[in-house]
């Protein structure tokens, strides 16, 4: 229900002001309330989560929110019991909003339910919980696995040996993506998974494990790669080995991988190799923040809020909806607006190779690349 603004009508006297305020809906009064916002991240230590938390710090400092909210961010460092305890403590500390990237879809439900019962607005981003009182913002995680897998299967003509690398085992995101991808490969019996290991969503870990697989299998036995993290590192290993015929890789949206897909010689790290890059946007975090504040202000929102998933490629295949790889110079707010947010990659001198680059969106127009890199707010925002 849309809240009623107390300034719609001309109030002639102090008495009528008091009367009007007593008649206002609670949602309208909530618009004036200072909000305590807590964030619980299920893990840390990679550039995706760093970008997410920097974007949250930045959105809380914009002129629309800086005088309305206090923000505190905590990490559970991969432990569900720690995260459950964090959420309970946040509720007891008087949280109005809790934003969470949950390490488990079920282990936190008791704490989430208790928070909701205390009147906390609970919103997850990217990963979900099964407790129905929580709101959620994120991509279609099944398509995040199946889309790149379908691209790779078609690029290989339905046959070949591939490396398969998931994310952090046991998380909802990893489970859904892996199951969807393996479902696609099962429909293509000519494709054989010759190595299956987690990347832990960490580029350094992915590189180490890929090096071990390559040493054990040999380059000639590998026809392609499906990985939740690590295509950029795989391309680097090819370059370091002096290979010129780059193998197709289906992976996540790191800046180095996107640069590698640009025409050879057009930018630092560009090889012209065939690849498809799935983006799980870190901007989901500040979008979840805005949604939560809207809910506190009495605006009706659906429980599940699906956002677009970029699927960027250098080589299109039939029946897989992909978009063109677009290099932008800086991806500051002025360039993003001028190019209608079509940017998908920036030079390696602007953002590191292992940086998950899908950090901007017209859904959070207050922010830009530097909000994600440094937690800063663009001028005027």
N, C-alpha and C positions, 0 to 999 in steps of 0.2 A: 504494500500500500504506500502510495506517495505521501511523504510527510507534509504537513501544512506549515508553511512559513508564517511566523508571527508578524512579519512585516508586510503581509499582503494588504492589510487593511490599515486605514488611518485610525490610530488610537488617540482619542481626544483627551484622556485624563489618566492619571496614575492608577485610579481605581479600575478603569477599564483595562489597563495594561495587566494588572494583577489578575483580573478575571480571565483575560485571554490566556495568560500563562497557565492557569489552573485547568483550562479546558484543552490545552494542547495535548496531542498524543505523546506518549512516552518516547516514541522514536524521534519526534522533533526535538524534545529536550535533550536527547542523547547527542544531538549534533553539537551541543555546546560542551559536552563532557570531555575532559582530558582522558586519553586512552593509554593504558599500559599494555604495550605490545611485547610479547616474548616470542623468541624463535628457538626451536630445538632442531638441530640438524643431526641426522643419524650417523653421518660420517663427515670427515674433513680430509684435507690433504691433497685434493686435486684442483685443477683450475676451474672446473665446472662449479664446484661448491664455493670456491673463492669468489667467482663472479656472482653467484646467486646472493651471497651474503653482502658483498659490496653494493649490489643493486638495491638490496633492502636498506642498507645504511643511507644510500643516496636518496631513495624515494622518501624516507623519513625526514630528510633535510630540505625537501622542496617546500616552496612557500605555502602550498596547500596543506601541508601536514606538520611542518616544523614546530608550530605552536600548539599542536593538538595531541602529539604522541610522544611517549618515551619508548625507546627500543632497546631490548637486551637480547643478545644472541649467545647461545650455548651449544656445544657439540657433545654428542654422546659417544663419539669416537668408535662407532661400530658396535656398541653394546646395547641391546634392547632393554636390559634391566636398568642401566644408567639412564636411558632416555625416558623410561617410565617414571623413574624417580624425579627426573628433571621436570616432567610435565606436572606431576603432583605438587612439586614445590612451587612451580609457576602459578598454579591454581590457588594454592594457599597464600601466595604473595599478593593476590588480588588482581590477577591478569584479567583484562577485558578481552584480549585477543591472544590466541596462541597459534602461531604458524609453525608447521612441522614438515620436515622431510623424514618420514618414519622408516626406521631400519627394518621393521617387521610389519606386515599387514594386520596381524592379529595380537601380538604380544602386548601392544599398547592400549588395547581397546578399553580395559578397565579404567585406566587413567584418563583416556579421552572422554569416556562416558561421565566420569566424575566431574571433569571440567565443564562439560555441557550442562550438567545438572546444577552447577554453580553459576550458570549464566554466561560462561565464557564462549566466545565465538571461536570455533576451532576449524582451521583451514589447513589442509595438506597441499603441498605442491609436488608435482612430478610423480612421487610414490604415494600410494593410498593406504588407508586403514579400512577395515571392514565394518567398523562401528558406524551405524547409519546417521548419527547426529553430526558427523563431521562433513564439512564442505571440501571440495577438491578442485584443483586446477592442474591440468596436465594434458599431454598428448595421448594419442591412441597407442598404447604400448605394444599391442599386438602388431599393428602396422609398422611400428618402429623396428620390429624384428623381421616381419614378413616382406615389407617393401624392399629393403636392401637385398634380402635373400632372393626375391623374385628377379631383381635386376641382375644379380650375379649368376643365377641359374640360366637366364636367357643369354647373358654375355658369354657363358661357357658352352652354349648350345646344348645344355642339359646333361653334360658329362664332364668329369674331371675330378681331381683330388683337391680338397680344400682344407685349410686350417680354420677351425672354429674356436672363437674366443668370446666367452660371455663377460659379465661384469663382476659384481660382488654376489657370490652365491647366497641363496636364501632370501634375497630381497624380492619384493613383488615385481619391480621393474625388470630385474634380470630373469626371473622365472618366466614372465610373460613373453619377453622378447625372444628368449632362447627357444621356448616351445613353439612360437609362431614361425621362427626361422627354420627350425628342424622339420616342421610340418611341410613347408615349401620344398625343402630338400628331399623329403620322403616321397613327394610327388614326382621327383626327378631321380629315379633309381640309378642313373648313370653317374650321379654326383656322390663321391665318397668322402666322408670326413676322416682324414688320416691323423688328425690331432685335435683334441678337445680340451681346452684349459681356460680358466678365468683370467681376465686382464686386470681385475680389481678396479676397473675404471681409472687406471693409472698408466700413463704413457711409458714410464720407466719400467714398470712391471711387464707391460706388453712387449717392449723391446727385448727384455731379457728372455722371456719365454719364447718369443719368435726366433731369437738367435739359437736357442737350444733346439727348437723344432727343425730349423733349417740345417743345423749341424747334423742332426740325426737322420733327416729325410733326404737332404740334398735338394738343391734348387730345381732340378729337372723333374722331381716327383710332385712338385707343388704347382697347381694350375691357378689357384685363386685363394682369396682370404675373405671370410666373414668375421668381423670382430666388432664388439661394442666400443672398444678403444684400441687404437694402435695402427691404423692404416698409414698415418703419417710416418710412424717409426718403421713400418715395413718398407715404405718407399725409400727411406734413408738407408736401410740395409741393402736394398737393391743398388742404389747409387754407390755405396761404399764397396760393393762387390764388383763394380764395373759393369753391371748389367744394363743393357740398352732396351731390351724387350720387356717392358714393365707388365707385371701380372695384374689382372683386375682385382681390386680390393673394394669391399663393401663395409663401411665403418661409420664412426661418429664424426661430428662436425668440428674437428680441430682446425685451427688456422693453417697449420703446416700441410695437412692433407688437402685442404681446399686449394692452397697455393700449388701443390704438386700437380693438380688437375688442370691448371692453366696451360696454355700452349707453351711448348718448350722454349726457354730463353726469354719469355715475356716478363718474368718476374723472378726474384730470388726463390729458388726451390722449385720452380716450374719445370715439369718433365713432360707434360702432355699425356701422362699415363691415364688409362681408363679407370674410373672409379665412381662410386656413388657415396654420398656423404649425408647421413641422417642426422638431423639436429634435434636434440631435446633441449629446448630453449631455457637458459637460465633466467630469462625475463619472466618466466612463470612465477618466480618468487615475488617480485614487486607487484605483479598483477594480482597475486593472491592477497598481498597486503592491501591493495586498493579495494578488492572485493570485500575483504573483511571489514574495512572501515565503512564501506557502503552498507553492509548488513547492520552494523552498529547504528548507522544513521536511519535505519528503518526501511531500506530498499530491499525489495524481494529479489532473491537470487536463486538459481537452481542449485541443487546439491553438487552436481557434476558439471564442471565448466571445461569443456575440451577446447584446447587451443591448437592452431595449425602446426604441423610438423614439417619443417623444411626437408626436402629430399633433393639434394643438389648433385648434378652429374656432369661429366665431360662427354658422356656418350649416352644418348637416349636409346631406350629399348621399347618395344611395343607393350602397351597395356600397363605401364608403370608411370604414374604421374610424377614427373620430375621437373625441376626448374634449372634455369641457366646459372652458371657460376659467374658472379659479377664482382670484379675487383674494385674496391673503393679506396681512395687515397688515405682518408683519416677516419671515416665513420663518426665524425662529430655530429652534433645535432643538425647543424646547417646542411651538411652534405646528405645526411639521411633524409631530411625533409625534401631537399632539392631532387634527390633520386628516388623519392617515394618508397623508401625503405627496401629497395631492390638489392642492396649490398649483401653479399654472402661471404666475403673474404677481404682481408686487408693485408698490406705488405708485412713481411716478417719483422721489419724494423719498427712496426707499430704495435703488433701483438705477437707474443711468442708462438713458436711452432705448436706447442702442446696446449694452446689456449682454445677452449671451447667457445666458438666465435658467435653463436646465435644469441647475442645478448641484447639486441635492440628490436623494437617493434612499434608500430603505430598505436598499439594498445597501451604502451607506456611512453607516450611522446615526450615526457619530461626528461627522459634519460638518454644516454648515448654510450658509445664504447668506453669512454673514460669514466663514466659512472661505474661500469663493471670492473675496469682495471684498477681504479683508485678510490671508488666510493664518493666521487665528486659530483656536483650538480652543475649542469650546463648554465651558463649565464642567463639570467632572467627567469629561471625555473625555481 
